[in-house]
Amino acid sequence: MSLSQKSLETKFKKIIGLTPGKYMRLIRFLKLMRKYESKEIDINDLIYMYNYYDHSHFIKDFKLFMSESPKEYFKKEYPLIKAYSKKIK
């Protein structure tokens, strides 16, 4: 390709609306949450299965994508994640 890495990242962000790194974090997060919603595996096992270094990294992504802490989220019934998860497979 005749594009620099920076140019490619800029074009990606214009088209997708997220940087490539943030997009990959979102996909990983949504896959984890979809698996959790299907009640197949415990959330703690999923955190490590989806290559989060530790709980604090997962919580950081959770707050970024859900705009609330996991503690607040899991107290509620949320249909949002089900609707969002169906879009990305």
HELIX and SHEET records of a PDB file:
HELIX    1   1 GLN A    5  ILE A   16  1                                  12    
HELIX    2   2 PRO A   20  GLU A   37  1                                  18    
HELIX    3   3 ILE A   43  MET A   49  1                                   7    
HELIX    4   4 HIS A   55  MET A   66  1                                  12    
HELIX    5   5 PRO A   70  PHE A   74  1                                   5    
HELIX    6   6 LEU A   80  LYS A   87  1                                   8    
END                                                                             
